[in-house]
Amino acid sequence: MAKQKSYETAKEQETAVLVAVTRKQQAEDKTEEYLDELAFLAETAGAKTLHRFTQKLEKPDIKTFVGSGKLAEIKAFVKQHGVDMVIFDDDLSPSQLRNLETELEVKIVDRSLLILDIFALRAQTAQARTQIEMAQYQYLLPRLTGLWTHLSKQKGGIGMKGPGETEIETDRRIVRERISLLKEKLKAIDKQNFQQRKSREGMVRVALVGYTNVGKSTIMNLLSKSEVFAENKLFATVDATVRKVVFNNIPFLLSDTVGFIRKLPTKLIESFKSTLDEVREADLLVHVVDLSHPSFEEHIAVVNKTLEEIHAGDKPTLLVFNKIDLYREEEMEELNDMGEGAEKPTLQELRATYMAKMHNPAIFISAANRQNIDELRDELFKRVEQLHMQRYPNYLPQQEY
């Protein structure tokens, strides 16, 4: 097998155009919202979006994803502006990928490859890097014929953070062997993690879950008084971070996990099962929601669906609405646009809404402004104490903390 060689990092910011196919019954504002998320993903990966293309179809074209007229429009724009890549808001089949590369003669990136690329940028631990590499190979395996010819002409950039080689001699057999090797490596890492988890048996475990970029890492820092990386970008945290927290002389483990997202690649979910053990083995989930996002209800549904997929959907959950400061600002702008004067909603008013009835109770906070964090701490600690006392009924904690 030829020695693996990583591509050089692109020296200049890459440019991209975004493409989405929407069902005819889908509202235009929903399409724009999905493209906003795709643009944020592209920005997180390091690309600058120059234009967006959308087309309403009953279903994507089997050969080129979009129709011939739209494809010609994209091609003209790409050539005129010297665009580096075209990013699609769906997964492309191997044949679609090959046809689009042939027609557009630039790098083609679908949603899964873009997310995998961001994960590759963000991964810090050996486990996360191994899991992502395996997911990348599994993604590439059915696309070898088109991709390797294409990659041999590229020099770095988005979609090139992966496990690739520049030589075309890389074939399915070699990739399968690499996947097998990575699986064995993950088994060894899992054994080490099992021993670590075994040493923590008996302690109550709490996991922060939620859609990506909802503020979980900021909340983690507030609750555990630690410095966990937090940034206003998608997937700022890829590796699970676990901290020991003590209140009222009762210790528990708090973990910050990878954020979920719409259309999260199945292979990535599968390869991250060991990291998601922190979620599956938790006694309590803290589901963090970005209240300021217009589609927060859809985000809740995406997270709940993903939890079901990893067999963690039935766990006790505390619902926490974050970013109420931004929600208030948007509410005011909306009301002002409508010509209606109104004061910003108070916490009491938020607690009276249907959102508060999603869980009993639901907590409303602003982690960035440290607003209402005491209520979150009190409710969380109360639940942890209950779980701890169920496990150790004769334990007598201190009365002050």
C-alpha positions as a printed Julia matrix, in Angstrom:
401×3 Matrix{Float64}:
   0.0    0.0     0.0
   1.36   3.42   -0.88
   2.25   5.68    1.98
  -0.62   7.94    2.96
  -0.17  11.6     2.28
  -2.4   14.43    3.42
  -3.3   17.28    1.12
  -1.86  20.7     1.79
  -4.18  23.22    3.36
  -5.57  25.72    0.89
  -3.77  29.07    1.32
  -6.71  31.2     0.17
 -10.33  30.98    1.24
 -12.25  28.76   -1.13
 -15.39  30.02   -2.83
 -18.6   28.04   -3.19
 -22.13  28.11   -4.5
 -24.94  26.28   -2.76
 -27.56  24.12   -4.45
 -30.84  22.81   -3.03
 -33.76  20.96   -4.56
 -37.06  21.47   -2.76
 -40.38  19.73   -3.0
 -43.03  21.82   -4.72
 -45.11  22.01   -1.56
 -42.21  23.31    0.56
 -42.38  26.99    1.49
 -39.67  29.3     0.13
 -38.76  30.64    3.58
 -38.07  27.06    4.75
 -35.76  26.52    1.76
 -33.9   29.72    2.61
 -33.58  28.62    6.22
 -32.06  25.3     5.16
 -29.65  27.12    2.86
 -28.74  29.47    5.72
 -27.7   26.4     7.69
 -25.76  25.02    4.72
 -24.02  28.39    4.33
 -23.12  28.3     8.03
 -21.69  24.81    7.54
 -19.66  26.05    4.56
 -18.4   29.02    6.59
 -17.45  26.72    9.47
 -15.45  24.61    7.0
 -13.71  27.74    5.73
 -15.56  28.54    2.48
 -17.11  31.79    1.28
 -20.55  31.43   -0.31
 -21.0   33.5    -3.46
 -24.46  32.44   -4.61
 -27.41  30.11   -3.98
 -29.32  28.05   -6.51
 -32.68  26.42   -5.79
 -35.06  24.41   -7.92
 -38.5   23.02   -7.16
 -38.84  19.4    -8.3
 -40.93  16.42   -7.34
 -37.64  14.63   -6.73
 -33.97  15.27   -7.6
 -32.86  14.36  -11.11
 -31.43  10.84  -11.07
 -28.43  11.84  -13.22
 -27.44  15.36  -12.21
 -29.62  16.12   -9.14
 -30.95  19.31  -10.78
 -32.55  19.73  -14.21
 -30.51  20.49  -17.34
 -31.53  24.15  -17.43
 -30.56  24.76  -13.81
 -27.31  22.85  -14.33
 -26.43  25.11  -17.26
 -27.16  28.14  -15.08
 -24.88  26.85  -12.33
 -22.14  26.04  -14.84
 -22.25  29.54  -16.33
 -21.97  31.16  -12.89
 -19.13  28.84  -11.81
 -17.1   29.64  -14.93
 -17.78  33.36  -14.83
 -16.78  33.77  -11.18
 -14.07  31.11  -10.93
 -15.92  29.23   -8.2
 -13.9   26.5    -6.43
 -16.73  24.15   -5.48
 -20.44  23.46   -5.64
 -22.07  22.32   -2.37
 -25.34  20.37   -2.41
 -27.75  20.31    0.55
 -28.34  16.57    0.11
 -26.3   13.44   -0.38
 -25.34  12.66   -3.97
 -25.23   9.19   -5.44
 -21.9    8.03   -6.95
 -23.29   8.47  -10.47
 -24.64  11.96   -9.72
 -21.26  12.91   -8.3
 -19.39  11.69  -11.39
 -21.83  13.37  -13.78
 -21.68  16.69  -11.94
 -17.87  16.64  -11.81
 -17.72  15.96  -15.53
 -20.2   18.72  -16.35
 -19.08  21.45  -13.93
 -15.34  20.63  -13.81
 -14.99  21.82  -10.2
 -15.03  20.15   -6.81
 -18.44  18.74   -5.88
 -19.26  18.49   -2.17
 -22.49  17.04   -0.79
 -23.89  17.59    2.69
 -22.36  14.46    4.24
 -18.89  15.19    2.92
 -19.11  18.77    4.21
 -20.12  17.63    7.7
 -17.41  14.96    7.72
 -14.89  17.62    6.75
 -15.91  19.85    9.67
 -15.71  16.9    12.05
 -12.22  16.16   10.75
 -11.23  19.77   11.47
 -12.69  19.72   14.98
 -11.65  16.28   16.26
  -8.99  16.38   18.98
  -8.83  12.94   20.58
  -7.47   9.76   19.01
 -10.9    8.18   19.32
 -12.7   11.0    17.48
 -10.08  11.14   14.75
 -10.28   7.38   14.23
 -14.08   7.43   14.13
 -14.14  10.24   11.6
 -11.5    8.61    9.41
 -13.55   5.42    9.33
 -16.72   7.36    8.45
 -14.83   9.1     5.64
 -13.63   5.84    4.19
 -17.12   4.37    4.4
 -18.41   7.44    2.57
 -15.71   7.19   -0.1
 -15.92   3.45   -0.72
 -18.87   3.48   -3.18
 -17.55   6.68   -4.81
 -13.99   5.6    -5.56
 -14.24   5.62   -9.36
 -15.28   9.24   -9.56
 -13.68  10.7    -6.48
 -10.14   9.43   -6.72
  -9.75  10.68  -10.3
 -11.08  14.02   -9.14
  -9.03  14.2    -5.95
  -5.82  13.48   -7.8
  -6.21  16.91   -9.43
  -6.91  18.79   -6.2
  -4.53  20.43   -3.74
  -6.26  20.7    -0.42
  -9.32  22.58    0.73
 -12.77  21.53    1.89
 -13.48  17.86    1.49
  -9.76  17.12    1.44
  -9.15  16.76    5.18
  -9.83  13.07    4.87
  -7.88   9.9     4.67
  -7.12  10.16    0.97
  -4.04   9.39   -1.07
  -3.05  11.15   -4.25
  -2.39   7.9    -6.15
  -5.19   6.38   -8.21
  -3.94   2.92   -7.19
  -6.1    3.23   -4.06
  -8.92   0.79   -4.68
 -11.84  -0.79   -2.9
  -9.79  -3.63   -1.46
  -7.29  -1.26    0.16
 -10.06   0.94    1.54
 -11.87  -2.07    3.02
  -8.62  -3.18    4.65
  -8.21   0.29    6.13
 -11.77   0.25    7.47
 -11.12  -3.14    9.1
  -7.93  -1.79   10.67
  -9.76   1.26   12.02
 -12.51  -0.95   13.47
  -9.88  -2.94   15.36
  -8.3    0.27   16.59
 -11.68   1.51   17.82
 -12.26  -1.77   19.65
  -9.02  -1.21   21.56
 -10.03   2.37   22.37
 -13.48   1.16   23.47
 -11.85  -1.27   25.9
  -9.89   1.58   27.46
 -13.03   3.72   27.68
 -14.95   0.81   29.22
 -12.38   0.61   32.02
 -12.68   4.36   32.57
 -16.46   4.17   32.69
 -16.26   1.18   35.03
 -14.17   3.23   37.46
 -16.97   5.82   37.49
 -19.73   3.33   38.26
 -22.07   4.43   40.98
 -21.89   8.13   40.14
 -24.91   9.88   38.68
 -24.24  10.85   35.06
 -25.74  13.84   33.26
 -25.29  14.53   29.54
 -25.89  17.79   27.68
 -27.55  17.15   24.33
 -29.04  19.36   21.64
 -28.85  20.69   18.13
 -25.46  22.01   17.11
 -24.56  25.56   18.18
 -27.22  25.9    20.9
 -24.75  26.79   23.66
 -24.08  23.42   25.35
 -20.37  24.11   25.87
 -21.09  27.51   27.44
 -23.56  25.87   29.83
 -20.97  23.17   30.56
 -18.48  25.87   31.56
 -21.01  27.58   33.83
 -22.07  24.4    35.61
 -18.66  22.77   35.96
 -16.54  25.95   36.23
 -14.21  24.53   33.6
 -12.88  25.87   30.31
 -14.48  23.84   27.53
 -14.02  25.16   23.99
 -17.06  27.17   22.94
 -17.46  29.06   19.67
 -20.29  30.41   17.51
 -19.73  27.79   14.83
 -21.37  24.5    14.03
 -19.84  21.44   15.69
 -17.47  23.49   17.87
 -17.39  20.4    20.1
 -16.83  17.0    18.49
 -15.19  15.1    21.34
 -17.25  14.24   24.4
 -15.99  16.2    27.42
 -16.66  14.85   30.92
 -16.26  16.86   34.13
 -16.83  15.91   37.76
 -19.15  18.3    39.59
 -19.86  18.28   43.34
 -22.79  19.94   45.06
 -24.04  19.45   48.6
 -21.23  16.92   48.97
 -22.76  14.81   46.16
 -20.52  14.17   43.13
 -21.85  13.59   39.62
 -20.44  13.5    36.1
 -21.46  16.11   33.54
 -20.66  15.5    29.86
 -20.82  17.79   26.84
 -21.5   15.83   23.65
 -21.41  16.44   19.91
 -24.33  18.48   18.6
 -26.92  16.92   16.35
 -28.03  18.38   13.03
 -30.61  17.85   10.3
 -29.57  15.1     7.87
 -26.65  13.99   10.03
 -24.83  11.31    7.99
 -25.92   7.83    9.07
 -22.36   6.5     8.84
 -21.22   9.26   11.17
 -23.87   8.36   13.74
 -22.8    4.71   13.51
 -19.09   5.45   13.83
 -19.68   7.77   16.79
 -21.66   5.2    18.78
 -18.83   4.82   21.31
 -18.64   8.58   21.91
 -22.42   8.68   22.2
 -22.14   6.12   25.01
 -21.98   9.21   27.23
 -25.55   9.9    26.14
 -26.79   6.31   26.21
 -25.35   5.65   29.68
 -26.48   8.94   31.21
 -29.03   8.91   34.04
 -30.36  12.33   33.0
 -30.3   14.29   29.74
 -30.26  18.09   29.65
 -31.75  18.94   26.24
 -30.57  22.45   25.33
 -32.62  24.38   22.75
 -31.78  27.66   20.98
 -35.01  29.56   21.61
 -33.94  32.38   19.28
 -33.84  30.1    16.24
 -37.03  30.3    14.14
 -37.09  26.51   13.75
 -36.32  25.51   17.32
 -39.3   23.12   17.35
 -37.9   21.29   14.31
 -34.51  21.16   16.05
 -36.14  19.56   19.1
 -37.68  16.95   16.8
 -34.31  16.26   15.09
 -32.61  15.75   18.44
 -35.4   13.49   19.74
 -35.25  11.41   16.56
 -31.46  11.03   16.86
 -31.81  10.03   20.51
 -34.27   7.35   19.44
 -31.78   6.11   16.83
 -29.08   5.64   19.48
 -31.58   4.05   21.92
 -31.6    6.96   24.36
 -35.03   8.39   23.65
 -36.67   7.17   26.85
 -34.29   8.78   29.33
 -35.4   11.38   31.91
 -34.89  14.78   30.3
 -34.69  18.38   31.47
 -35.59  20.81   28.67
 -33.58  24.05   28.74
 -34.39  26.95   26.42
 -31.19  28.98   25.92
 -30.52  32.39   24.3
 -33.64  34.08   25.67
 -31.79  37.4    25.28
 -31.7   36.93   21.49
 -35.27  35.67   21.47
 -36.42  38.87   23.09
 -34.6   41.03   20.56
 -36.14  39.16   17.64
 -39.58  39.34   19.26
 -39.24  43.12   19.52
 -38.12  43.47   15.9
 -41.03  41.32   14.76
 -43.52  43.34   16.76
 -42.07  46.65   15.58
 -42.26  45.52   11.95
 -45.92  44.79   12.5
 -46.39  48.27   13.97
 -47.42  46.92   17.36
 -45.84  48.26   20.49
 -45.07  45.72   23.19
 -42.67  45.2    26.0
 -40.14  42.37   25.92
 -41.56  39.13   27.3
 -40.55  38.46   30.88
 -39.46  35.1    32.28
 -42.89  34.79   33.86
 -44.52  35.32   30.47
 -42.22  32.76   28.85
 -43.13  30.26   31.56
 -46.79  30.76   30.65
 -46.28  29.85   26.99
 -46.87  26.48   25.33
 -43.09  26.03   25.26
 -42.96  25.79   29.03
 -45.49  22.96   28.88
 -43.27  20.78   26.68
 -41.64  19.52   29.86
 -42.43  20.13   33.48
 -40.58  22.22   34.26
 -38.85  23.81   31.28
 -36.04  26.22   32.16
 -35.46  29.5    30.28
 -31.91  30.9    30.42
 -29.27  32.97   28.68
 -25.95  31.2    29.18
 -24.03  34.02   27.51
 -25.53  36.62   29.87
 -25.67  34.21   32.84
 -29.37  34.9    33.18
 -31.48  32.52   35.28
 -28.55  30.11   35.71
 -29.4   29.68   39.39
 -32.8   28.2    38.49
 -31.06  25.78   36.1
 -28.54  24.78   38.79
 -31.27  24.32   41.41
 -33.42  22.12   39.17
 -30.44  20.1    37.91
 -29.0   19.59   41.38
 -32.41  18.62   42.76
 -32.75  15.89   40.13
 -29.19  14.68   40.63
 -29.79  14.48   44.39
 -32.95  12.44   43.83
 -31.1   10.01   41.56
 -28.23   9.77   44.03
 -30.56   9.11   46.98
 -32.34   6.38   45.0
 -28.97   4.73   44.51
 -27.72   5.35   48.06
 -30.8    5.68   50.31
 -28.76   5.8    53.54
 -26.55   8.64   52.36
 -26.81  11.82   54.43
 -25.6   14.84   52.41
 -24.55  18.16   53.9
 -27.35  20.68   54.11
 -25.38  23.57   52.57
 -23.61  23.88   49.24
